[in-house]
Amino acid sequence: MAEEKHGKTLFVRNIPYSATNESLEKVFSDIGPIKSCFVVKDKDSGKCRGFGYVKFTLLEDAEKAHNTVKKIEGRNVHIVYANKKEKKKRFGHPQGVESEQKDGDITQEIKQEKNQQTKKQKKGPVPVKGQKQAPNPLNEGKRARLIIRNLSFRCTKEELIKTFGNYGDVVDVHIPKKESGKRLGFGFVQFKNRTQAGMAVKEVNGRDISGRVVAVDWALPKDKFEAKLA
């Protein structure tokens, strides 16, 4: 697989000192769904230091933002592709941003999903000593959960069920939203088993749903997913 010349994360310089995470996100979310977006803050005053980072879901959206966004709140900005090693060396961990925020809303949603599944597992039957425990269907369900990125804000649960239902039994669909009700540009689909989910990844990834080409992958990180299968 060929290496990308650059990533999906942009380093935005010369942004207004009055800028916030929310105002920066508002500018770039019009271009496409973003994984994370934040301004780097002064550790003493808590105010923006004049630069920030935006990480897009899709490479083409990052490229579009790089080429088209010239001003923010009337101020000329300079946008470059972020270099991870350079970023760490020059700035370290950005002030005002917890380490768990690096992967943005998607990571948080996956953690919440994991916590919910763990709670459900604890409510399951207690195995009797000496009795062979049957496979837990909840464990199977966790492995059969997919994340759909670059999801159109117009897409409904019904449309996801219709699309993914062609490849197996869809047992749950979740489209996360902010407190304001605005969608985040991604969703989750859970199948009855891994075989069905794997078929959906193969067939739906790269397809158009509600006017946008979606990226479909396992909700668990690939290395963890493969480790669970070992």
QUIQUI-V391702 format. One record per residue. RES is the residue in three letters. SS is DSSP state (H for helix, E for strand, L for the rest). PSI is psi in whole degrees, 0 to 359 (* if undefined). BURIAL is I if it has 9 or more other C-alpha atoms within 8 Angstrom, else O. Layout:
RES;SS;PSI;BURIAL
RES;SS;PSI;BURIAL
//
This chain:
MET;L;128;O
ALA;L;144;O
GLU;L;142;O
GLU;L;144;O
LYS;L;332;O
HIS;L;168;O
GLY;L;196;O
LYS;L;4;I
THR;E;131;I
LEU;E;142;I
PHE;E;118;I
VAL;E;116;I
ARG;E;159;I
ASN;L;31;I
ILE;L;155;I
PRO;L;144;I
TYR;L;346;O
SER;L;356;O
ALA;L;147;I
THR;L;171;I
ASN;H;318;I
GLU;H;317;O
SER;H;325;O
LEU;H;319;I
GLU;H;322;I
LYS;H;321;O
VAL;H;313;O
PHE;H;338;I
SER;H;344;I
ASP;L;339;O
ILE;L;321;O
GLY;L;168;I
PRO;L;139;I
ILE;E;147;I
LYS;E;319;I
SER;E;155;I
CYS;E;125;I
PHE;E;153;I
VAL;E;148;I
VAL;E;127;I
LYS;E;151;I
ASP;L;133;I
LYS;L;338;O
ASP;L;308;O
SER;L;337;O
GLY;L;6;O
LYS;L;158;O
CYS;E;137;I
ARG;E;4;I
GLY;E;9;I
PHE;E;164;I
GLY;E;181;I
TYR;E;143;I
VAL;E;125;I
LYS;E;118;I
PHE;E;161;I
THR;L;319;I
LEU;L;145;I
LEU;H;319;I
GLU;H;329;O
ASP;H;322;I
ALA;H;319;I
GLU;H;319;I
LYS;H;316;I
ALA;H;318;I
HIS;H;323;I
ASN;H;340;O
THR;H;330;O
VAL;L;114;O
LYS;L;332;O
LYS;E;148;O
ILE;E;119;I
GLU;L;41;O
GLY;L;1;O
ARG;E;131;I
ASN;E;129;I
VAL;L;158;I
HIS;E;124;O
ILE;E;129;I
VAL;E;163;O
TYR;E;131;I
ALA;L;135;I
ASN;L;118;O
LYS;H;316;O
LYS;H;318;O
GLU;H;319;O
LYS;H;316;I
LYS;H;320;I
LYS;H;318;O
ARG;H;320;O
PHE;H;342;O
GLY;L;207;O
HIS;L;124;O
PRO;L;137;O
GLN;L;144;O
GLY;L;3;I
VAL;L;119;I
GLU;L;149;O
SER;H;329;O
GLU;H;349;O
GLN;H;353;I
LYS;L;322;O
ASP;L;5;I
GLY;H;204;I
ASP;H;328;I
ILE;H;314;I
THR;H;317;I
GLN;H;317;I
GLU;H;319;I
ILE;H;321;I
LYS;H;318;O
GLN;H;319;O
GLU;H;318;O
LYS;H;318;I
ASN;H;320;O
GLN;H;319;O
GLN;H;322;I
THR;H;318;O
LYS;H;319;O
LYS;H;322;I
GLN;H;321;O
LYS;H;336;O
LYS;L;354;O
GLY;L;172;O
PRO;L;144;O
VAL;L;125;O
PRO;L;141;O
VAL;L;138;O
LYS;L;130;O
GLY;L;350;O
GLN;L;133;O
LYS;L;125;O
GLN;L;132;O
ALA;L;153;O
PRO;L;136;O
ASN;L;117;O
PRO;H;337;O
LEU;H;324;I
ASN;H;318;O
GLU;H;319;I
GLY;H;321;I
LYS;H;322;I
ARG;H;344;I
ALA;L;22;I
ARG;E;131;I
LEU;E;152;I
ILE;E;135;I
ILE;E;110;I
ARG;E;164;I
ASN;L;35;I
LEU;L;133;I
SER;L;142;I
PHE;L;347;O
ARG;L;347;O
CYS;L;138;I
THR;L;166;O
LYS;H;321;I
GLU;H;322;O
GLU;H;323;O
LEU;H;318;I
ILE;H;318;I
LYS;H;316;O
THR;H;309;O
PHE;H;340;I
GLY;H;345;I
ASN;H;347;O
TYR;H;5;I
GLY;L;193;I
ASP;L;109;O
VAL;E;119;I
VAL;E;345;O
ASP;E;141;O
VAL;E;133;I
HIS;E;125;O
ILE;L;102;I
PRO;L;148;I
LYS;E;157;I
LYS;L;172;O
GLU;L;332;O
SER;L;348;O
GLY;L;352;O
LYS;L;136;O
ARG;E;159;I
LEU;L;356;I
GLY;L;16;I
PHE;E;167;I
GLY;E;173;I
PHE;E;141;I
VAL;E;128;I
GLN;E;129;I
PHE;E;171;I
LYS;L;327;I
ASN;L;170;I
ARG;H;325;I
THR;H;314;O
GLN;H;317;I
ALA;H;319;I
GLY;H;321;I
MET;H;320;I
ALA;H;319;I
VAL;H;314;I
LYS;H;319;O
GLU;H;329;O
VAL;H;333;I
ASN;L;125;I
GLY;L;0;O
ARG;L;163;I
ASP;E;126;O
ILE;E;119;I
SER;L;37;O
GLY;L;3;O
ARG;E;141;I
VAL;E;122;I
VAL;L;157;I
ALA;E;121;I
VAL;E;131;I
ASP;E;171;I
TRP;E;139;I
ALA;L;329;I
LEU;L;145;I
PRO;L;145;O
LYS;H;318;O
ASP;H;320;O
LYS;H;322;O
PHE;H;314;I
GLU;H;325;O
ALA;H;324;O
LYS;H;333;O
LEU;H;341;O
ALA;L;*;O
//
